[in-house]
Amino acid sequence: MKKQCYFSQHNIKFIDYKDTEILRKFLNPHGRILGRKRSGIGAKYQRQLAVAVKRARFMGLLPYVAS
């Protein structure tokens, strides 16, 4: 059974890099971004998520690597 896209389900149009609680849901324990097959996110939102995570890492809101 295919997972439903989290962002489509919750009617989120734009992924904000400052919302680290949502971004952490899509990172594995090592701090890497989960793939589309594991997370069930649509392609459009996966691209937005990647940009948001990278911006949050650059601003120091998320770690690059979890130890």
Backbone hydrogen bonds, N-H to C=O, Kabsch-Sander energy under -0.5 kcal/mol:
donor,donor_aa,acceptor,acceptor_aa,energy
9,Q,5,C,-2.3
10,H,6,Y,-1.9
11,N,8,S,-0.9
12,I,7,F,-2.8
13,K,11,N,-0.6
16,D,14,F,-0.6
19,D,16,D,-1.2
20,T,18,K,-1.5
23,L,19,D,-1.6
24,R,20,T,-2.4
25,K,21,E,-0.7
25,K,22,I,-0.8
26,F,22,I,-0.6
26,F,23,L,-1.3
27,L,24,R,-1.4
28,N,32,R,-2.7
31,G,28,N,-2.4
34,L,26,F,-2.7
39,S,35,G,-2.3
40,G,36,R,-2.6
46,Q,42,G,-2.1
47,R,43,A,-2.0
48,Q,44,K,-1.7
49,L,45,Y,-2.7
50,A,46,Q,-2.2
51,V,47,R,-1.9
52,A,48,Q,-2.5
53,V,49,L,-2.8
54,K,50,A,-2.2
55,R,51,V,-2.3
56,A,52,A,-2.4
57,R,53,V,-2.4
58,F,54,K,-2.1
59,M,55,R,-2.2
60,G,56,A,-0.6
60,G,57,R,-0.9
61,L,56,A,-2.6
62,L,56,A,-1.2
66,A,30,H,-2.1
